[in-house]
Amino acid sequence: MKKVALFLVSLFFYTECRLYCQPKSYSFDSLQLAAEYDRLSDPQFNQGRELVSLLKIKRADRVLDIGCGTGRLAAYVAGITGKEGKVIGIDPSPFRIAIARRREKSNLLFKVAGTEELSLFEDNSFDVVYLNSVFHWIGDRAQAMVEIYRVLKPGGKLGIAMGAKHQDSLLVSILRRSAQSVLGYIPKEFALNEYQREADEALELSRESGFKIQEIKTRHYVDLFRSGEECIRFYEASSGGSLLREFPDFQRKKILSQIEERLERLKTAKGIEIPHNILFLIDEKPK
C-alpha cells in the first residue's frame, strides 16, 4: 500500500509521475499512448527548452538525452548542435522510441535503453547530459549519477529538471478527496512529500558523484488543459498507461471519475489551470 500511496500523492505533478515498477516494465504502454503523449507533451517540452537554455548547449556539442520519450526535445537540441554535433536519445519504452525514430537524421539517433545501459557509451564522450522530468523514474539513482559523471567530458554539464520541493497543494487535495470517496479513508502515506525528498537527493548525489553544482533555479509553471478528461489523458500517457493500475479496475475507474469531476469544477473560460514548481539543477564535471 505504501508504494501505491506514494505513487498517488505525486501523480498529479507530472514531473513526479512515477510507475513504482521496474524501469523495463511497460506492460500497459502502447504505441497509441506514446502517440497521445507526443501530442499532449507541450508542458514537458516547454520546461525542457528552458533546461536546454540553462545548459548553454552550442553548435558541435555531443549531447545525451536520458529518458527522451518521443524525442521532441532531442530533435530541438539537434537543431542547436547542427550537423557538426550529435544528439543521442535513450528511453526504456520501445513505443516512445518508435515514434522518436521518425525524427532521426544524421546528427540525431535514438536507442531503447535506460540508465542501466549507460555502459553502452565510452568515458568522456558527451559535452552535455540532461534528464527532463526523468530523475524520479530512475531505480538506482546513485549508480546512474556515477555513470553520467563517467560519460561526461571534463567540463561537461549535467542538467536535471524535476519537481521542486514546494508544490501547490490543489491537486494533492483533489487526489486525497477522490481516493477517500472511493476507498472510504485516506492512507496515511498520502501525506508524504516524496518529491521534496527527491529534490534533496538530486543535490546530495550531485555532490557525492563529484559534480560541482553550478546553478539551482526554481520556476513556477501553470499548465492549461481544455478539460478534466484531457488532463487525465495526459497523465495516463505520461505514465505509460500505469496510472492507478495498482488498484483493482473497478476502484481505479471510480477514482478517475471522481478526479475528472473535481477537475471540471476548476474549469474557467481559459480551461483548467494546473500550477506546479520546477527545480532546474545544473552540474559540471570538473576539468
N, C-alpha and C positions, 0 to 999 in steps of 0.2 A: 504493500500500500504506500510505503514512503516514496518509492520511485514514481508511482502514479501521481501522488500528490505534488511532488516537486515538478513533475512534467506539467501539471495543470497550472500551478502557480505562475510558472514562467511562460506558459504557452502563448499568451497574447501580447507579449513583447516579441515581435517577430525576430529580433536579434537573439532572443533566448529560446526560440522554438526548438525543442530537442526531442529525440526519439526515445532516449534511455534504452537503447539496444546496441548491438554490436555494429560498428561502422559499416560492415558489408551487408547488413540485413536490410533489404529493400523489398520485403515481401508484399507490401501494399503499394509500392510505387508503380508507375506505368508511364508509357510514352504520352498518354493523354494528360496525366497530371504534370509531367515535365513541360509539355507544351503550354498548359494553363499557367504554370509558374512563369514561363518565359514571357507570357502576355501580361501577367499581373505584377511583375517584379520591379516596377519602377522605384518603389521605396528603397529597396536594397541597392539598386543600380545608382540612384542619386547619392546615397551616402558613400557608395564605393568611389564615385568620382571625386568626392571630397578627400577621401583617403588617398587616392592617387595624386591629387594636388599636393597634399602634405608631404608625400614621399618624393616629390620633385623628380619624377621619372623623366628621363630625357632620351633623345634620339640615340640609337645604337645600344641601349641597355638590354641586358638579358633579365627577364622577369618571370617569376613563378607565381601563379595564382593557385593557391590551395583552397579546394572547395569551390571550384569555379562555376558550378551549376551548369546552366545552359550557355555559358560563355559570353554573355553580353558585355561584362566589364572587361574581360580579357581582350575582346575584339576592340573595345575602346582604347585600351592600353597599347595594343598593336599599332593603332593609328598614330600613337605618340612616338613609339620606338622606331617606326619606319622599317624599311626593308633591311637596314643595317643591323637592326636589333632582332630579338627573338622573344616571344611570349609563349610559355607553356602553361596550360591549364589542366589541373587534375581534379577529379571528383570520383568518389566511390560508386556513384549511381550510373549504370550503363545507359539509362534512359536520358538523363541530363546530358551525358557526353554525346549521345546520338544526335541530339539537337545542336549541341555546341559544334560538332564536326561540320555542320553545314556552313559554319563561319570560317572554317580553316582557310589559310592562304600560306604563302611562302614563309612568312615570319610568325605564324600562329598555328600552334599544334595542341591537340587535346588528347589526354590519356585517361583511361579508367584506372584510378589509383587513389589511395588515401595517404595519410601521414605515415602509415606503416610501410609504405613503399617508397619513401624518400631515398632509400638506398639505391634507387634507380639512377640517381644523379651524383655526379662527381663532386669532390670537395671544391670549394671556392669557385662555383660555376655560375652563380647568379649575382647581379647587381642589386636586385630588389626581390623580396618575397612578401606577399601580403595575404591576409586572411580577412575577408569581408563577411561578417556575420557567420563565422565558421568556428571560432575558438571553442564555443560550448559543445560542438559536435564531437570534439576530439576525445578519445578514450584516455590514452596515456599522454597527457599534455606535457609532462616533464620531458619525456623522451622525444616528443615532437619538436620541442623548443631546442633541444640539443642537436637534433638533425637539421633543423632550419639554420642554426648557427653554423653547422658544418658546411652546408651547401652555399652559404653566402660568401662572397668575396670579402676580404678585409676592406673595411669602409662601406660595405654593403648595408642596406637598410631593410628592416622588417616593419611592416605596418599591420596593425590589428584594429579593426572596427568591431565593437561589441556593445552590449547593453551596459550603460553606466550604472554606478552604484545606487543612484537615487532615481526612482521612476515615478510617474504618475500612477496613482492607485486606482484609477477609474475602472480599468479592465480587470484588474485583480478582483475588485469588488463585484463586478458582473459575474465573473467566474465563480466566486465563492457563493453568491446568491443562487446562481443557476444550479450548481452542484448540490447545494443544500435542498433546493426544491425537489430534486430527484432522489437524492440519497437519504435525505432526512437529517443530515448532520454535515458539519464541515470538518474534515480531517485536520488534526492539529498541525500537520506538516504544511498546510496551506499558508501558514504564517512565515515560513522560512524564506529568507531573502537570498535565493540561490544565485541570482545574477550579481548581487553585491559580493559574494564570496568569489565568484569567477573573475570579477574585475580586480580584486585584490590578488588573486592567484596569478593573473597575467603579469602584473607588475613584479611579483615575487619571483616568478620563473624567468622573467627577462633578466633580472639581476643574477640569479643563480646560474643561468646559462652562459653568462659572460658578456651580455649585451650592455651597452651604455644607453640609458633612456634619454632620448633627445627631446621628446615633446609629449605632453599629455594634454588632451583637449576634450572638452565635453560640449556637445551641441544638442539643442532641443529641436526635434522634428515633429511635424504634425502630418500624418498620412491621411489621405482622403479616400473614402470608399463610397460608392454610389448606393450601397445597400448592405444590410446585415449579411445577406447571403453572399455577396461578393467578398466581404471581409472574411467570412469563414472559408470560402473557397481559396482565398489567398493563403491562409494558414494551413489549410489542408494540403495545398500544393507545395508549400514551403517545407512541410514535414514529411514529404514523400508518401503521403496517404496514411500516416500513422497517427493522425490526430485522434486522441482519446481511445485508441484501439485496445488499451489495456482494460477497458470496461466492456462488459457484455454488450452486444449490439443494441439491445432494447434500451439499456441505460444511456449508451452513447448517443443514440438518436434523440432521446428526451433532453439530455443536457445540451446538445447542439441546438435543439429547437428553442430551449429557454434562452440560450446565449443570443441567438439570432433575434428573438423577440425583444430582448433588452437593448441590443444594439440599435434596433429600429427606433426605439424611443429617443435615441440620441440624434436622430436624423434631422438636419436643417435643410434649408434651400441649397446649401453647398454640398451636402452629403453627410457622411458620418466621419467625424474627425477623431483620429487616434493619436494622442500625444505620447511621445517617448523620448528618452535621452540616450545619446550615443557617445561612448567613450572612444576616442581615437588615441592610439598609442604608437609612437614612432621610436623604434630602437635602431641602434647602429652597432655593427660588429667592429670592434677597434681595429685600426690599421696596424 
